[in-house]
Amino acid sequence: MMTRDHTASVPVHLLAGFALIACVLPACGHKTAQTGLRRAAVISMTPVEDGLTKQAIDINGDGIADVFNYIKEREDTAPLMVRKESDLNWDGRIDLRAWFDDSGVLTKEEMDGDFDGRVDWVDHYQGGRRVMSEIDTDFDGIFDLFKYYEGKVVRRLERDSDHDGKVDFWEYFDDQGNVVKTGKDLDGDGVMDVREG
């Protein structure tokens, strides 16, 4: 089981990369007659909602789809993937979802890090860069930690430490990741009352 606290730094896009890396390993997909190596296999292409086509791919060679690409056909250019869903641990449930804009740039990722069927980490992107993460650190179904990025650097953390649905603790960071300022909400109204730094 993955655990995440205020220092959690395992971004969803890295975990998505693990699934892609797994596809090129010899233990992945179906064996080919010529090489004996395994490869991913497309199981089906099915029309679904909003004029999209759902491409189902079997990564581990068990005959069950593990990755689903939602593709939008376009008249004047190549097809566009608008969403990708992956079953990272091959239990039949989607653990990772990614959305892409009309340019094919990543806009959002959701991950179920403890594989219980509930999303507990969401990354938001602008122009392909991660700008904010929502994290459920105790896996209770409620986001209680929020990370805000400038480039690859976390600039601000907001925490709901008493789990009442309102942020009550803030931390601000410099370029090296050092805390330079903090704030606390003492009366539970979601507004910072005390500032330090």
N, C-alpha and C positions, 0 to 999 in steps of 0.2 A: 504494500500500500504506500502511495506517495503521501507525504505530509508537507504542508507548506505553511510558513509563518511569514512575518514581516520581511524576512530576508530571502524569501523564496525567489529563486531566479531561473527555474526551469521553464523557458518559454514554450508555448504550445507549438510554435513553428519548428522547434528543434525536435520535438517528439514526432511531429508529422514527418520530419526527415528520416527518422528511424524506420518508418514504414516504407519509405522510398528506398532506403539503403537495403532493407531486407529483400527487396525485389531483385537485386542483382546478385545476391548470395546463391550458392549452389543449392541450398535447401528450399528455394522459393519457386512456386509455380509448378508447371507440368514439365516432365522430362521430355526432351527432344530426342528423336531417334538417332540423329547424327552425332550429337555431342554428349549425351547423357546428362547434360545440365538441365536445370529446371528454369522455367520462365513463367511470367504471369500470362493468364489467358482470359480473353474477353468471353464472358458467358452469354451475355445478351445485350441487345440494344432495344429499348422499349420507349415508345412515346409516353410522356407523362404530362402533368399540368403545365400551364403557361407556354405551351408549344415547345417544351424542352424534350430532349431525348436522354434517357437514363442508361448509361453504360455500366454494366455490372462486370467486375473483374475479380477473378479468383487468383489471389496472390500465393497462397500456400499449397495449392494443388490438391485440395480436398474436395473439389467440385462445388464448393459453396462460395458465393461472392463475398469478398472482404472489403472492396473499394467500390464506391459508386460515384461516377462522374455525371453531372447534369450539364448537358451541352445544348447550346442555343445555335441553331443553324442561321447563317446570315447570307444574304444574296450576293453581296459584292466582295466578300472577303471570307477568310477561313472561319470555321465554326469556333464558338467561344465557350469555354467552360465557365459556368456561372457559380457552380457549387460542387464541392467534393466532400464525400462522407467516407470515413474509414473505420473499420473494426480492427483496432490495433492488437487486441489480445485474442482474436478469433473465437469469441464466445457468442457470436450471432447478434451482438448489439453494437450500435454505432457509438464510438468513443470520441471521434474527432470530426468536426464539421468546419469547412472553410468556404467563404464567399468571396467572389471576385467581381470587380466592376466591369463596365463595357470595354475597358482597355485590357482586361485580363489581369488587373492588379489586385492583389489581396486586400480586402477591406475588413474582414472579421474572421476570427477563429474561435470555436468553442471546444472545450475538451472535458471529458469525464476522466479525471486523473486516477480515481480509485475504483473505476469500473463498476459503479453501483447503479448505472443508468441515469444519473443526474449530472448535469453540467456543473463543474466547480471552478473552471477557469475560462475567462473570455478575454481575448486580446482584440483591441480595436486599432485599425490602421488608417492613416491618411497618406495618400500618395505612396503607398507601399511601405510606409514606416510605422512601426508600432508607436502609438501615442498614449494608450491607456490600457491597463489590465484590471479586470474585476476578478477577485479570488475569494472562494469560500474556503477559509483556512481550516475550519473544523468539520467540513463536509456535512453540514446540517441543512443544506439547500438554500442558504441565505448568504449573499456576498457580504463579506465583512472587511475586506482589505482592497484598497484601490491604489494602483500605481500609475503615476503620470510621468511620461518620458519626454526628453528633448534629445533627439538623435537616439543614441543607444544608452543614454544616461538617465537613470531614475532621478527626477527632480523633486518629486513630492510623493509622500505616502499619506493616505487617509485611512483611518481605522475606526471600525465600530467595535470597540473593545468590550462593551457590555451587552452587545447583541440585541439592541433595541430598535435596529433599523436606521439609526442616525449615526453619522460620523461624529466621534468625540475626541479623536486624537490625530494630530497632524505632525509630519516631519518633513523638513526641507533639506535638500542636499546640495553640496557643491560638486564641481566637476570630478573630484576624486571619490565621491560617495560618502563624504563626511557630513554628519548632521550639523547644520548651521543654524537651524531655527526649529522650535517646536511650538505646538499650541494645544490647548485642552478646552473641552466644553465641560463645565462643571455642573450646569443645571439641566442638562439633558434636552436642550432645545435645538441641538445641531449647529449652534453658532459658537465660534471660538471665543472663550472668555479670558483665558490666560495665555500670554505669549512669552516665550523665552528665546533669547538669541537675537 
